Amino acid sequence: MSRRNSVVALAAKRHGMSWIATLSLGAAFALSAYSQPALQQSAAHPIVLHAARLLEIDTGRVLSPGEILVEGDRIIAVGSAVTHPTGSQLIDLGDSMLLPGLIDAHVHLFLHPGAEDLQTVEESVPQRTILAILAAKDDLMAGFTAERDMGTEGAGSADSAVRDAINKGLVQGPRLRISGNAIDILGGHEDANHFNPAQQVLSNATYANNADEIVAAIRQQHKEGSDFVKMYETGPDSMQDGVLHTPYQYTAAQLKVAIDEAARFGGVVAVHAMGEPGTLYAAQAGVASIDHASQLSDETMRIMKAKGIPAVPTFTIFEYFMNQSEAGARRERPMLEYKVKEFKKQIAAGIPFAVGSDVGPFPHGTQARELELMVKYGMKPLAVLQADMINGAKLLGWGGQIGELKPGYFADIVAVPGSPLEDITVVEHVSFVMKGGAIVRVPAAAR
């Protein structure tokens, strides 16, 4: 949990506040940014950003120096030198590199560090929504200007309220694609499997056990504002004799029903799928992405490459749980080591990737670690940046609008020290953030 969230809880405890009062205090924290420039519309005057370097994501070419002309919410010009219109504001970002805003294709705004099953049972949806608003701001301040929320984990369609509040400028956060509750089978990956059945503890996902129920669930979620569909295709996971085993939940035919129904209103289906045969069924059906993707057969990778289906590895969540306890290390280390070996095979096979961290169980705003791990385990820095920004933009349905610094694109721009091509870890040290032409974060030296 971020320091800000802790302040809310501590204030409530010290003053003996009721939970309703605590919610009000949390809302005050979340909405206090009304007075900040980031919640205003894009600047009325043109802005010129200047930095020592600018990276062209598609080509890998570095401009030195680099400048971007922004008017309203769009990029107007990019180059080593651009026109400085009369009345424009110049922001000199010094010895830094300009990049497109980072994209996280797998987040959980409605989760925070702690026991996931207990927080979804013990915390009310209003409480979790306030924490999600704060999480969204943390992610944005870390340079993530667009994200895909992969299920509220039992909070229903509350993520649509967060997305809409961000879009209206009421609170700060990334551009969001949201799925509402994920879809799962009875007794599946996110069901309340380890509680007393007599207590009727609710699942963290929406039940759908056959094609008709899948369609009904998708229609209900669309009615409540979802942008896409998230389904659990595998689980639970276990390592047996050094090999991952994970049962599938839906057949390829059932997944195709979901894809066809989502397509009816312009949506797509993404799946949590750790391994075979679920990953194969997902590829055969034609999902938008296979998230986690720890085990992909040659046939699965062939289909993914042919159909352009990206894998979203989510290394950071595995690393996080591995480092939490001895029990976590015993469970997660063999799985992570297996995953790394499989990842190298996936790189060699030439399948596409997008970048998603599974942030939520670990602190929001720290997920740039995912880019570092993808480099550590075999990808080139530029390839990871392209997976994050170009493939991420396409996966979120904003291809040609975000993910590159080009005229006509939304002015979603960050600055980092040094160059991520030489040291990918600089993505953890974002110093400047602009989203849609609005300045969200600026270093003191540039003010």
C-alpha positions as CSV (number, residue, x, y, z in Angstrom):
1,M,0.0,0.0,0.0
2,S,1.3,3.5,-0.8
3,R,2.3,5.9,1.9
4,R,-0.8,8.0,1.1
5,N,-3.1,5.1,1.8
6,S,-1.4,4.5,5.1
7,V,-1.9,8.1,6.0
8,V,-5.7,7.7,5.5
9,A,-5.8,4.6,7.6
10,L,-3.7,6.1,10.4
11,A,-5.7,9.2,10.5
12,A,-8.9,7.2,10.9
13,K,-7.4,5.1,13.7
14,R,-6.1,8.1,15.6
15,H,-9.4,9.9,15.5
16,G,-11.6,6.9,16.1
17,M,-13.4,7.6,12.8
18,S,-16.2,5.4,11.5
19,W,-15.6,3.6,8.2
20,I,-18.0,6.0,6.5
21,A,-15.8,8.8,7.8
22,T,-12.7,6.9,6.6
23,L,-14.2,6.7,3.2
24,S,-14.8,10.4,3.2
25,L,-11.2,11.1,4.2
26,G,-10.0,8.8,1.5
27,A,-12.1,10.5,-1.0
28,A,-10.7,13.9,0.1
29,F,-7.2,12.6,-0.5
30,A,-8.1,11.2,-3.9
31,L,-9.9,14.4,-5.0
32,S,-7.5,16.9,-3.4
33,A,-5.7,17.0,-6.8
34,Y,-8.6,19.2,-8.1
35,S,-6.3,22.2,-7.6
36,Q,-3.4,20.6,-9.5
37,P,-2.7,21.4,-13.1
38,A,-2.9,17.7,-14.1
39,L,-6.7,17.7,-13.5
40,Q,-7.2,20.7,-15.8
41,Q,-7.7,20.5,-19.5
42,S,-4.7,20.5,-21.8
43,A,-2.9,23.8,-21.8
44,A,-4.5,26.5,-23.9
45,H,-1.1,27.6,-25.2
46,P,1.4,25.5,-27.1
47,I,4.1,23.7,-25.2
48,V,7.6,22.8,-26.5
49,L,9.4,20.0,-24.7
50,H,13.2,20.0,-25.0
51,A,15.6,17.3,-23.8
52,A,19.0,16.1,-24.6
53,R,17.6,13.0,-26.4
54,L,14.4,11.7,-27.9
55,L,13.8,8.1,-28.9
56,E,11.9,7.0,-32.0
57,I,10.4,3.8,-30.8
58,D,9.7,2.2,-34.1
59,T,13.2,2.7,-35.6
60,G,15.3,2.9,-32.5
61,R,16.8,6.2,-33.8
62,V,17.9,8.7,-31.1
63,L,17.5,12.4,-31.9
64,S,20.0,14.6,-30.0
65,P,18.7,17.0,-28.9
66,G,15.0,16.2,-29.1
67,E,12.0,18.5,-29.2
68,I,8.2,18.0,-29.3
69,L,5.6,20.6,-30.0
70,V,2.3,20.0,-28.2
71,E,-1.0,21.8,-28.8
72,G,-4.1,20.8,-26.9
73,D,-3.9,17.1,-26.3
74,R,-1.9,16.2,-29.4
75,I,1.7,16.1,-30.7
76,I,2.1,18.6,-33.5
77,A,5.7,18.2,-34.4
78,V,8.8,16.1,-33.4
79,G,12.4,16.6,-34.3
80,S,15.8,17.8,-33.1
81,A,14.3,21.3,-33.4
82,V,10.7,22.3,-33.9
83,T,8.9,25.5,-34.4
84,H,8.3,27.5,-31.2
85,P,5.0,29.4,-31.8
86,T,4.5,32.8,-30.3
87,G,3.3,32.5,-26.8
88,S,4.4,28.9,-26.4
89,Q,5.8,27.5,-23.2
90,L,9.3,26.0,-23.3
91,I,10.0,23.2,-20.8
92,D,13.7,22.3,-20.8
93,L,14.1,18.7,-19.4
94,G,17.9,18.9,-19.5
95,D,20.0,15.7,-19.7
96,S,17.1,13.3,-20.2
97,M,15.4,11.3,-22.9
98,L,11.9,11.8,-24.2
99,L,9.8,8.7,-24.6
100,P,6.1,7.8,-25.2
101,G,4.2,7.2,-22.0
102,L,4.7,3.7,-20.6
103,I,1.9,1.1,-21.0
104,D,1.0,-1.7,-18.6
105,A,-1.2,-4.2,-20.2
106,H,-2.0,-6.2,-17.1
107,V,-2.8,-4.4,-13.9
108,H,-5.2,-4.8,-10.9
109,L,-6.2,-1.4,-9.6
110,F,-8.5,-3.0,-7.1
111,L,-5.7,-5.0,-5.4
112,H,-3.0,-3.9,-3.0
113,P,-0.2,-5.8,-1.1
114,G,-1.6,-8.3,1.4
115,A,-3.7,-11.4,1.4
116,E,-5.7,-11.2,-1.8
117,D,-8.4,-13.5,-0.7
118,L,-8.9,-11.7,2.6
119,Q,-8.9,-8.2,1.2
120,T,-11.6,-9.0,-1.4
121,V,-13.7,-10.4,1.5
122,E,-13.0,-7.9,4.2
123,E,-12.8,-4.7,2.3
124,S,-16.0,-3.1,0.9
125,V,-16.4,-2.1,-2.7
126,P,-16.4,1.6,-1.8
127,Q,-13.2,1.1,0.2
128,R,-11.6,-0.8,-2.7
129,T,-12.7,1.9,-5.2
130,I,-11.0,4.6,-3.2
131,L,-7.8,2.6,-3.1
132,A,-8.1,1.9,-6.9
133,I,-8.3,5.7,-7.5
134,L,-5.1,6.2,-5.4
135,A,-3.4,3.2,-7.2
136,A,-4.3,4.8,-10.6
137,K,-2.6,8.0,-9.6
138,D,0.5,6.2,-8.4
139,D,0.8,4.4,-11.7
140,L,0.4,7.6,-13.7
141,M,3.0,9.4,-11.6
142,A,5.4,6.5,-12.4
143,G,5.0,7.2,-16.1
144,F,2.2,4.7,-17.0
145,T,-0.1,6.8,-19.1
146,A,-2.2,3.8,-20.4
147,E,-3.2,0.6,-18.7
148,R,-5.5,-2.5,-19.1
149,D,-7.2,-3.4,-15.8
150,M,-7.5,-7.2,-15.9
151,G,-10.4,-7.7,-13.5
152,T,-11.6,-6.1,-10.3
153,E,-11.3,-9.3,-8.3
154,G,-14.8,-9.3,-7.0
155,A,-15.6,-5.6,-7.2
156,G,-17.9,-6.0,-10.2
157,S,-18.0,-3.0,-12.5
158,A,-16.5,-0.5,-10.1
159,D,-13.6,-0.1,-12.5
160,S,-15.9,1.6,-15.0
161,A,-16.5,4.3,-12.4
162,V,-12.7,4.8,-12.0
163,R,-12.2,4.9,-15.7
164,D,-15.0,7.4,-16.2
165,A,-13.8,9.7,-13.4
166,I,-10.4,9.8,-15.0
167,N,-11.9,10.5,-18.4
168,K,-13.9,13.4,-16.9
169,G,-10.8,14.9,-15.3
170,L,-12.2,14.3,-11.8
171,V,-9.2,12.3,-10.6
172,Q,-5.7,11.5,-12.0
173,G,-4.9,8.3,-13.7
174,P,-3.9,6.6,-16.9
175,R,-6.1,6.0,-19.9
176,L,-7.9,2.8,-19.0
177,R,-9.4,-0.2,-20.7
178,I,-11.4,-2.1,-18.1
179,S,-13.0,-5.6,-18.0
180,G,-15.2,-5.5,-14.8
181,N,-15.1,-8.8,-13.0
182,A,-13.2,-11.5,-14.8
183,I,-15.1,-14.7,-15.9
184,D,-14.4,-18.0,-14.3
185,I,-15.9,-21.5,-13.8
186,L,-17.4,-22.7,-10.6
187,G,-14.5,-23.9,-8.4
188,G,-12.1,-22.2,-10.8
189,H,-9.0,-20.2,-10.4
190,E,-10.5,-17.2,-8.6
191,D,-13.4,-18.9,-6.8
192,A,-13.5,-18.9,-3.0
193,N,-12.3,-22.5,-2.8
194,H,-10.7,-22.5,0.6
195,F,-13.4,-21.1,2.8
196,N,-16.2,-22.8,4.7
197,P,-18.9,-23.5,2.1
198,A,-21.6,-22.7,4.6
199,Q,-20.4,-19.1,4.7
200,Q,-21.2,-18.6,1.0
201,V,-18.1,-16.5,0.4
202,L,-18.4,-14.9,-3.0
203,S,-16.1,-15.6,-5.9
204,N,-13.6,-13.0,-7.0
205,A,-14.9,-13.5,-10.6
206,T,-18.2,-14.0,-12.4
207,Y,-19.4,-17.6,-12.8
208,A,-19.9,-18.9,-16.4
209,N,-19.9,-22.7,-16.8
210,N,-21.1,-23.1,-20.4
211,A,-21.5,-21.1,-23.6
212,D,-24.9,-19.7,-22.7
213,E,-23.6,-18.5,-19.3
214,I,-20.5,-17.0,-21.0
215,V,-22.7,-14.9,-23.3
216,A,-25.0,-13.8,-20.4
217,A,-22.0,-12.8,-18.3
218,I,-20.4,-10.8,-21.2
219,R,-23.7,-9.0,-21.9
220,Q,-24.1,-8.0,-18.3
221,Q,-20.6,-6.7,-18.1
222,H,-21.0,-4.8,-21.3
223,K,-24.2,-3.2,-19.9
224,E,-22.2,-2.1,-16.9
225,G,-19.5,-0.5,-19.0
226,S,-16.7,-3.0,-19.7
227,D,-14.3,-2.4,-22.6
228,F,-13.2,-6.0,-23.1
229,V,-13.5,-9.5,-21.5
230,K,-11.1,-11.1,-19.2
231,M,-11.4,-14.9,-18.7
232,Y,-9.5,-17.4,-16.5
233,E,-8.5,-20.2,-18.8
234,T,-6.1,-22.2,-16.5
235,G,-5.5,-23.0,-12.8
236,P,-4.5,-24.1,-10.3
237,D,-0.9,-24.4,-11.2
238,S,1.7,-26.9,-9.9
239,M,5.2,-28.0,-10.7
240,Q,5.6,-31.8,-11.2
241,D,9.0,-33.2,-11.9
242,G,10.1,-29.8,-13.2
243,V,7.2,-29.3,-15.5
244,L,4.3,-27.0,-15.2
245,H,0.8,-28.5,-14.9
246,T,-2.3,-26.5,-15.0
247,P,-5.8,-27.7,-15.9
248,Y,-7.8,-25.8,-18.5
249,Q,-11.2,-24.2,-17.7
250,Y,-12.8,-23.5,-21.1
251,T,-12.5,-25.4,-24.4
252,A,-11.5,-23.6,-27.6
253,A,-15.1,-23.7,-28.8
254,Q,-16.3,-22.0,-25.6
255,L,-13.6,-19.3,-25.9
256,K,-14.7,-18.7,-29.5
257,V,-18.2,-18.1,-28.3
258,A,-16.9,-15.5,-25.9
259,I,-14.8,-13.9,-28.7
260,D,-17.7,-13.7,-31.1
261,E,-20.0,-12.2,-28.4
262,A,-17.4,-9.6,-27.4
263,A,-16.8,-8.7,-31.1
264,R,-20.5,-8.0,-31.5
265,F,-20.0,-4.7,-29.6
266,G,-16.4,-4.1,-30.6
267,G,-14.7,-5.8,-27.7
268,V,-12.0,-8.5,-27.4
269,V,-11.2,-11.4,-25.0
270,A,-7.9,-11.7,-23.0
271,V,-7.1,-14.7,-21.0
272,H,-5.2,-15.7,-17.9
273,A,-3.5,-18.8,-19.2
274,M,-0.4,-20.2,-17.7
275,G,0.1,-23.4,-19.7
276,E,-1.0,-26.2,-22.0
277,P,-3.5,-27.2,-23.1
278,G,-5.3,-24.0,-22.1
279,T,-2.8,-21.8,-23.9
280,L,-3.3,-23.8,-27.1
281,Y,-7.1,-23.5,-26.8
282,A,-6.8,-19.8,-26.3
283,A,-4.6,-19.4,-29.4
284,Q,-6.9,-21.6,-31.5
285,A,-9.9,-19.5,-30.5
286,G,-8.1,-16.3,-31.4
287,V,-7.9,-14.3,-28.1
288,A,-6.4,-10.8,-27.9
289,S,-3.6,-11.9,-25.6
290,I,-2.3,-14.8,-23.5
291,D,-1.3,-13.4,-20.1
292,H,1.3,-15.2,-18.0
293,A,2.1,-17.6,-20.8
294,S,4.6,-19.7,-18.8
295,Q,4.2,-22.7,-21.1
296,L,3.5,-22.5,-24.8
297,S,3.8,-25.5,-27.1
298,D,5.4,-25.2,-30.6
299,E,1.9,-25.4,-32.1
300,T,0.6,-22.7,-29.8
301,M,3.5,-20.4,-30.6
302,R,3.0,-21.1,-34.3
303,I,-0.6,-20.0,-34.1
304,M,0.2,-17.0,-32.0
305,K,2.8,-15.8,-34.5
306,A,0.5,-16.4,-37.4
307,K,-2.4,-14.6,-35.7
308,G,-0.3,-11.9,-34.0
309,I,-1.4,-12.9,-30.5
310,P,1.0,-11.4,-27.9
311,A,2.2,-13.1,-24.8
312,V,2.2,-11.0,-21.7
313,P,4.8,-12.6,-19.4
314,T,4.2,-10.8,-16.0
315,F,7.5,-11.7,-14.5
316,T,7.3,-9.1,-11.7
317,I,4.5,-10.8,-9.8
318,F,6.5,-14.1,-9.8
319,E,9.6,-12.4,-8.5
320,Y,7.6,-10.5,-5.9
321,F,5.9,-13.6,-4.4
322,M,9.2,-15.5,-4.5
323,N,10.9,-12.9,-2.3
324,Q,8.1,-12.6,0.3
325,S,8.7,-15.7,2.4
326,E,10.5,-19.0,2.5
327,A,7.2,-20.7,1.5
328,G,6.9,-18.3,-1.4
329,A,10.4,-19.0,-2.5
330,R,9.8,-22.8,-2.4
331,R,6.7,-22.4,-4.6
332,E,7.7,-19.6,-6.9
333,R,11.4,-20.1,-7.6
334,P,10.9,-23.4,-9.6
335,M,8.0,-21.8,-11.4
336,L,10.0,-18.7,-12.3
337,E,13.0,-20.7,-13.4
338,Y,10.8,-22.8,-15.6
339,K,9.1,-19.7,-17.0
340,V,12.5,-18.1,-17.9
341,K,13.5,-21.1,-19.9
342,E,10.2,-21.1,-21.7
343,F,10.5,-17.4,-22.3
344,K,13.8,-17.8,-24.1
345,K,12.1,-20.4,-26.4
346,Q,9.3,-17.9,-27.1
347,I,11.8,-15.2,-28.0
348,A,13.5,-17.6,-30.4
349,A,10.1,-18.6,-31.9
350,G,9.4,-15.0,-32.8
351,I,6.1,-14.6,-31.1
352,P,4.9,-11.1,-30.3
353,F,5.0,-9.7,-26.8
354,A,3.3,-7.0,-24.8
355,V,4.3,-5.8,-21.3
356,G,2.1,-6.4,-18.3
357,S,3.2,-6.6,-14.7
358,D,0.2,-7.9,-12.8
359,V,0.7,-5.0,-10.4
360,G,-1.7,-4.8,-7.4
361,P,-0.4,-7.6,-5.2
362,F,2.8,-5.6,-5.2
363,P,2.8,-1.8,-4.9
364,H,1.4,0.3,-7.6
365,G,3.8,2.7,-9.3
366,T,6.7,0.2,-9.1
367,Q,5.8,-2.0,-12.1
368,A,8.5,-0.6,-14.5
369,R,10.5,-3.5,-13.0
370,E,8.7,-5.7,-15.6
371,L,10.6,-4.1,-18.5
372,E,13.9,-4.7,-16.7
373,L,13.1,-8.4,-16.1
374,M,12.2,-8.9,-19.8
375,V,15.6,-7.6,-20.7
376,K,17.3,-9.6,-18.0
377,Y,15.7,-12.8,-19.3
378,G,16.6,-12.4,-22.9
379,M,15.0,-9.5,-24.9
380,K,16.9,-6.5,-26.2
381,P,16.0,-3.1,-24.6
382,L,14.5,-1.7,-27.8
383,A,12.4,-4.8,-28.4
384,V,11.0,-4.5,-24.9
385,L,10.2,-0.8,-25.4
386,Q,8.5,-1.7,-28.7
387,A,6.5,-4.5,-27.0
388,D,5.5,-2.1,-24.3
389,M,4.5,0.9,-26.4
390,I,3.7,-0.2,-29.9
391,N,2.3,-3.6,-29.1
392,G,0.7,-2.3,-25.9
393,A,-1.1,0.5,-27.8
394,K,-2.5,-2.0,-30.3
395,L,-3.6,-4.4,-27.5
396,L,-5.4,-1.7,-25.7
397,G,-7.1,-0.6,-28.9
398,W,-5.2,2.7,-29.3
399,G,-2.8,1.7,-32.0
400,G,-1.8,4.8,-34.1
401,Q,-2.9,7.1,-31.2
402,I,-0.5,6.4,-28.4
403,G,2.8,4.5,-28.0
404,E,4.9,6.6,-30.3
405,L,6.1,10.2,-30.5
406,K,4.5,11.2,-33.8
407,P,2.4,14.1,-35.1
408,G,-1.3,13.5,-34.6
409,Y,-0.7,11.1,-31.6
410,F,-2.0,11.9,-28.2
411,A,0.6,13.9,-26.2
412,D,1.4,11.0,-23.7
413,I,5.0,11.7,-23.0
414,V,7.6,10.9,-20.3
415,A,11.2,11.8,-19.7
416,V,13.8,9.5,-18.1
417,P,17.5,10.1,-17.2
418,G,20.1,8.6,-19.5
419,S,18.9,6.2,-22.1
420,P,16.9,2.9,-21.7
421,L,18.7,1.5,-24.7
422,E,21.9,1.5,-22.6
423,D,20.3,1.0,-19.2
424,I,16.7,-0.2,-19.1
425,T,16.5,0.5,-15.3
426,V,16.1,4.2,-16.0
427,V,12.4,3.5,-16.7
428,E,12.1,3.3,-13.0
429,H,13.1,6.9,-12.6
430,V,10.6,8.8,-14.7
431,S,11.0,12.6,-14.0
432,F,8.4,14.1,-16.3
433,V,4.9,12.9,-17.2
434,M,2.5,14.4,-19.7
435,K,-0.9,12.8,-20.5
436,G,-3.0,14.2,-23.3
437,G,-1.1,17.4,-23.3
438,A,-1.7,18.0,-19.5
439,I,1.4,18.2,-17.4
440,V,1.1,15.6,-14.6
441,R,4.7,15.6,-13.2
442,V,7.6,17.9,-13.8
443,P,11.1,18.0,-12.2
444,A,11.7,21.1,-10.0
445,A,14.6,22.2,-12.2
446,A,12.2,22.5,-15.2
447,R,9.5,24.6,-13.4
